[in-house]
Every structure is written in structure tokens, then in C-alpha cells.
Amino acid sequence: MAFSNRCLLSFFLALITGVPALAASPQKGTEILWDKFGVAHVFAKSTEDLFYGYGWAQAQSHGNLLLHLYGESRGRAAEYFGPSGLAGDKWVWTNSVPQRSAEWLTKQTPEFRKYLEAFAKGINDYAAKNPGALSEEAKRVLPVTALDPIEHTHRIVHFTYMAPLRLGAPAAAAAPADETASLSLNDTPEGIGSNSWAIAPGHTADGKAMLLGNPHLAWGGWQTYYEIHLMAPGIDLYGASQVGFPVLRFMFSQYLGFNQTVNSPHLADLYRIKTQGDGYLLDGKVLPFEKETHEIKIRQADGTFKTETLEIRRTVQGPIVKQDHGDSIALRVAALDRPFMLEEYWQMDTAHNFESYQKAVSRLQVPTFNIIYADRDGHIEYLWNAAMPRRGKGDLAYWAGIVPGDTSETLWHDYLTYEELPKVIDPSNGFVHNTNDPPWNAAWPNTLDPAKYPPYLAPVNISFRAESSLRMLTEHDKLTYDQFIELKHSTKAELADRILPELLDAAAKYGTPLAKQAADVLAKWDRHVEADSKGAVLFYNWATKFMGPALGSQAGFAIAYDLKSPLTTPRGLKDPEKAAGQLDAAAAQTIGESGALDVEWGKVMRYQLGGVDLPANGGFGNLGIFRVITFGPLHDGTRSQIHGETWVSTVEFTNPPKARVLMSYGNSSQPGSPHLTDQLPYLTKKQLRTPWRTRAEIEANLESRVRF
């Protein structure tokens, strides 16, 4: 039934748009060359064939994951995989992802629609010719259509990045009152972050622009990145995107490159809806709810199905997603009227100069993410990119709460233009950067004044990771490419510079004998988190007590953050005696967990994946460490990586571009693949790979080949 329903939908969409629902087979001569790191190099005779090869490659490298993700994005995870998918299915249907995606597909240009069809056909053809390579679970999702990549990217961007499920469970009409007393959408999914730099020619030793892309996401699931090389007439792109995306979000070509970091704009609002009878109040009038029911099939362990009915109520703001103190809470998400996100990415990917790139990015069909750009002509740009609603009142705190839904005064319909968004182009200081912090210090000295932008746009704060980034870039006037890579691997804990001298003084004055022993260890520590660093584990344990488990609070600093002094604030101890007591507790914890105050960082913090177990370097970004690795809970004396240092790309725009890359967890998640752990040794050694980009280089490092 799933197969025929999907085919019928594709058939009717084809009738509406006049575009064939199935792409043609690729032209003879199109091929995929797989190198020794499992990177697919697609050599295609046309752009349509290029998308076909990209679909095939993703299916070969991540087929089980890819199809699971598409099943989730259809809102049919419970049907395909069992009850664990039910909550996600409810979120997808409550927010109309399948219906809206189908509408968006009809609006694609005929040319780009062909590309999506080709991408889907590549996946299907791989599955048909390699049935034993995919799990039985995954094959339930087949066949894939052009709708799937739209559906998936819509779910991930709008309802995972912008309005994540964990911030609001779907609510039926009969949901219990007071289900939650506190809601907020001023957040991003846990574990999401990135670093990016663009350096202008005047700030480099060789007079060539340089670009760093370094996203920090979870090591698995929908956040998994995929490295790819795409070549067709007039196209030569290298980069990465998340599994299931048919375009590149991180890329470079011979002309230019761009990368993205999460910027967390407030693009989803919660409204308190006042019900009256069978309707709700708006401007003194009672309006009827739009009502919809959806039947969700739930696969049972014995292969049978149960059915659950989801009742959905919608208001002019959006669907009801929660109950709070007896009131219904509606969700309004930005950019649901912008169907061309994937096409904009492709236009950005294939631009040849700053002008054509600007034409693409200014469409604002991509609704979120900072974008950092550099090109061979020497241009650099930082853009705080967002489909930001033009709100008539209120600051960020106001919109981060639950706003009144009984008045149209809070109901926005328009967006800020590209010209109105914060951006920095070719600054005199010679660089732009972002580490997920607000836009104000994108270049230094500060070039963006928060007072010139709406008060609901972004907070005025900064992370220690951002300050570490600024410090490194301002300390070097003319960066060589090797220095650029060396700085990218920095494991220095910026927080230690701001706090450690006073902590040592506090321990000497107020500390217990154990705290004084701990201070002696910290005094000898070099303030880095290398595998052999002694004192780093102790400092981390102290910091979690001083700043909270998430290392997010700055309440304990004597001097608060100042926008004009990001290299020196915040700093100092507000309560030295309390800090000394926290050091005593951290010392006891460190001894209890590892047996020694001066345990090496890499003995506790490990890279553990697919049976490989290696000592780790890098650490928690909120300690001000640029080389971000987040480690999970302690288990048998060690902590394993869960997030950070995923895709890394460093580019110098020589002719041809000079590049070094790494995909930390490898480029395939399929069972038995050697490319799950083959890049971990590079990670532990703080090394990058040279990507093979000419046919001669690829042929010399060939693992296998697929000809069509």
C-alpha cells in the first residue's frame, strides 16, 4: 500500500506540474569513483545525471540511515519502524509537513524538479540493484520520490532547527490541562554548533582568501554529514551536507566557498489562545478552529498494526501544540511560504562570483543559519541569515515567552529584507568569524551596533569559544595556510585565562588542604586539553560547579561581559570563598572518578566508535575551547564523544584551491563499512586529509567504481 500511495502521489503531482514523475536513466559515461576514504566522486554528463549520482552515492554510503530519515519526515516512522516513531509522526502531521511539502514540490521550477527526480531515482536504482545492502526495515520506505528530499529538509530545518519537537509535544483537542507550565522556543536542538572563519587576502601571507568550515553536530542520526565531490559540465563542487539533503550546505569550488553555523534566530512563536465554546477569541470575535484528524499506523512487534487518531486544531497563528494553565498554545513558524530553499542552496553552490552568490543568498529562501563566505577574488562576507518576522512590538525576551493570541497585534505577516539583516562584507580588519554567537562581533573591532537593529533580533552576549576565536585571529596579522590549520586545532581553554589566577589565589586563602593540592595541579597545567594534559579534567569538573552542568552561567564572574571588550570580559571571581569550596568538591570528584587529581585528559576523554578506542583531545566549547568535542556521561571511568568536530574543511583560494578536510566519524554508516572509523586516527593526531579532486589523483587512490 505504501508503494502504490507514493506512486499515485507522484503521478498526480506530475499531472499538475507537467514534469515527468520519474527521471530518465543517466547518460552513458556517467560514473562514480570511490576513493580509499569512501568519498564518492561523481563524474556526470549533465546536471541531472549529477543529482542521480549523488542520490546513488548517499544510498550506498548511508542507505539505512537515509531511508529511516525519509520515513520519519513523511510522518510514517511508527508505521515503518514501530512505536518509538509516534511522537515524531505527530509533530510532522501537526505542523502539516507532508501537505506543505507536496505543495512546495508543485512550485519548483521544471529544471530543479528534474534534479530532485533524478536524485530520487539514483536512490531507488541503487536499492533495486543492491537489495542485500539495505535492512528490511529501511526497504519499507521505498520507493523514494522527488517529494522526499523536500519533505525531509523541511522537517529538519523548520521543525527541528527552528521549532524542535522537544520544545513542544503535539497536543490533541482533548490534551490534559496544565501539561506544562513553562514553554520556550528561544533555543536550538541540543548539541548543535559550529565554527567558521573567512580571512581576506590582506590578512594572509600569500595574499589569498581562506575559509574554514567546522560544524559541531551529534555523531549520528539526522545530524550526520556526508562528504561528496560533484562534477558535471561547468560544475566542480566539493563539500558536505547532512544525509538526505540533495544539495551542499558546506562547499567550495574553484571560484568560491561558504559554510554555515547555527545562529538561533527566534523564528517560531508561541501564542496563548483563549477558547470560547467551540472556538477561540481574536480581536473580540469568536473564530472557529480548523479541525483535522489523521490516522497514524503503528507497527507492532508481531508485524500487525494499531491505529491512533491524531486530532489537530488550527488557529490563524498555527496549530495547537500544547496546553498551559488551561489555555491552548499555538505555534507560528516563519518561512512556511518559502518553497525554494533547496534551489537557493544549489544556486549558491554553483555561483561563480560574489555578485551571483549575492543574488542567490538574498532570496532568503534558506530561513536560518549564519553564512560565512570567501572567494578567489578576495571577497569575504558574514551574514546573519534569517527569515526574520517583522514584529510590531516587543524585545527578544517578550517573543521568547508565550505572547497573547487573542489580538492581531502580535500576528506578523512580513519579514525583514536582506538589506536589513546584520552582515559584514570585506571589513577593514581582514576577517569575519562566527561560533554560534550573536552577530555583533562578527568582525573585530566591532562593526555592528545592536541599537541599529530591532530589539527582538538577537541577544547581546558572547561565548568563551567566540572570544577564543577572536583572540587567535587578532593575534596573527598575516596568516599562512599552515598557521590557519594550526589555529583551527587549538585546544586552549579560554575560560582558564579569565579565571584561573584568581581561583589559585582563592584556594590559597580559603581552600581546604585538598583544594590547595588541586590548586597546585592547576598551577602546572598549560590551560590546553590535549590527550596528555594534566589538570584539564580537574578544571572541567570545577567549571561545571562554577558555571553549572551545561557551563552556561556567567553569574559567578566579578566583571560581566562588555560588548566593547570581548577579549577581556567576563572575568574574575565574584565570590572567591565559594569558588574555593567548589574546587574542593571538584578535587574529591576527580579523585573518586579517576583515582588522581592530575589524571590525563585522554585517559578519561576518549574517541570510541565501532570498536576503536583512542585518547581524545579537544573539549567542551563553553570552556572556550575552539576544537569542540562534547563528551557523554562517565561510564567505567571514561567519557565518549557524542558531538563536535564532524566535517572540517580548510580552503585557501589559490588556483586551483588548496584544501584539507576531515570527516571525523568516516563517510559511511552502513554495516561492515571500513569507512566508519578510518578517519579517527587523523582526529586523535589533529591531522587533516588532502581531498583528491583531479581524476588522476582519484584514480591513483581508487577503491571502486560504478559506471552507468
HELIX and SHEET records of a PDB file:
HELIX    1   1 ALA A    2  THR A   17  1                                  16    
HELIX    2   2 THR A   47  SER A   73  1                                  27    
HELIX    3   3 ALA A   77  PHE A   81  1                                   5    
HELIX    4   4 PRO A   83  GLY A   85  5                                   3    
HELIX    5   5 LEU A   86  THR A   94  1                                   9    
HELIX    6   6 VAL A   97  LYS A  107  1                                  11    
HELIX    7   7 PRO A  110  LYS A  129  1                                  20    
HELIX    8   8 PRO A  131  ALA A  133  5                                   3    
HELIX    9   9 GLU A  136  LYS A  139  1                                   4    
HELIX   10  10 LEU A  147  ILE A  156  1                                  10    
HELIX   11  11 VAL A  157  MET A  162  3                                   6    
HELIX   12  12 LEU A  165  LEU A  167  5                                   3    
HELIX   13  13 PRO A  201  HIS A  203  5                                   3    
HELIX   14  14 GLY A  221  GLN A  223  5                                   3    
HELIX   15  15 MET A  341  ASP A  349  1                                   9    
HELIX   16  16 PHE A  354  VAL A  361  1                                   8    
HELIX   17  17 LEU A  396  ALA A  400  1                                   5    
HELIX   18  18 SER A  408  THR A  410  5                                   3    
HELIX   19  19 TYR A  418  GLU A  420  5                                   3    
HELIX   20  20 PRO A  439  ASN A  441  5                                   3    
HELIX   21  21 PRO A  450  LYS A  452  5                                   3    
HELIX   22  22 PHE A  464  GLU A  475  1                                  12    
HELIX   23  23 TYR A  481  LYS A  488  1                                   8    
HELIX   24  24 GLU A  494  TYR A  510  1                                  17    
HELIX   25  25 PRO A  513  LYS A  524  1                                  12    
HELIX   26  26 ALA A  536  PHE A  546  1                                  11    
HELIX   27  27 PRO A  576  SER A  594  1                                  19    
HELIX   28  28 TRP A  601  VAL A  604  1                                   4    
HELIX   29  29 GLY A  621  LEU A  623  5                                   3    
HELIX   30  30 LEU A  680  THR A  684  1                                   5    
HELIX   31  31 ARG A  695  ALA A  700  1                                   6    
SHEET    1   A10 LYS A 423  ILE A 425  0                                        
SHEET    2   A10 ILE A 380  TRP A 384 -1                                        
SHEET    3   A10 ASN A 370  ASP A 375 -1                                        
SHEET    4   A10 LEU A 256  THR A 261 -1                                        
SHEET    5   A10 PHE A 250  PHE A 252 -1                                        
SHEET    6   A10 ILE A 235  GLN A 242 -1                                        
SHEET    7   A10 TYR A 225  ALA A 232 -1                                        
SHEET    8   A10 ALA A  40  PHE A  43  1                                        
SHEET    9   A10 GLU A  31  ASP A  35 -1                                        
SHEET   10   A10 LEU A 702  ARG A 707 -1                                        
SHEET    1   B 5 PHE A 431  ASN A 434  0                                        
SHEET    2   B 5 GLY A 193  ILE A 199 -1                                        
SHEET    3   B 5 MET A 210  HIS A 216 -1                                        
SHEET    4   B 5 TRP A 647  GLU A 652 -1                                        
SHEET    5   B 5 LYS A 658  MET A 663 -1                                        
SHEET    1   C 4 ILE A 320  ASP A 324  0                                        
SHEET    2   C 4 ASP A 327  VAL A 333 -1                                        
SHEET    3   C 4 ALA A 268  ILE A 273 -1                                        
SHEET    4   C 4 ILE A 402  PRO A 404  1                                        
SHEET    1   D 3 THR A 275  GLN A 276  0                                        
SHEET    2   D 3 GLY A 279  LEU A 282 -1                                        
SHEET    3   D 3 LYS A 285  PRO A 288 -1                                        
SHEET    1   E 2 GLU A 290  ARG A 299  0                                        
SHEET    2   E 2 PHE A 305  ARG A 314 -1                                        
SHEET    1   F 2 PHE A 557  ILE A 559  0                                        
SHEET    2   F 2 ARG A 571  LEU A 573 -1                                        
SHEET    1   G 4 VAL A 612  PRO A 615  0                                        
SHEET    2   G 4 MET A 605  LEU A 609 -1                                        
SHEET    3   G 4 ARG A 639  HIS A 643  1                                        
SHEET    4   G 4 THR A 630  PHE A 631 -1                                        
END                                                                             
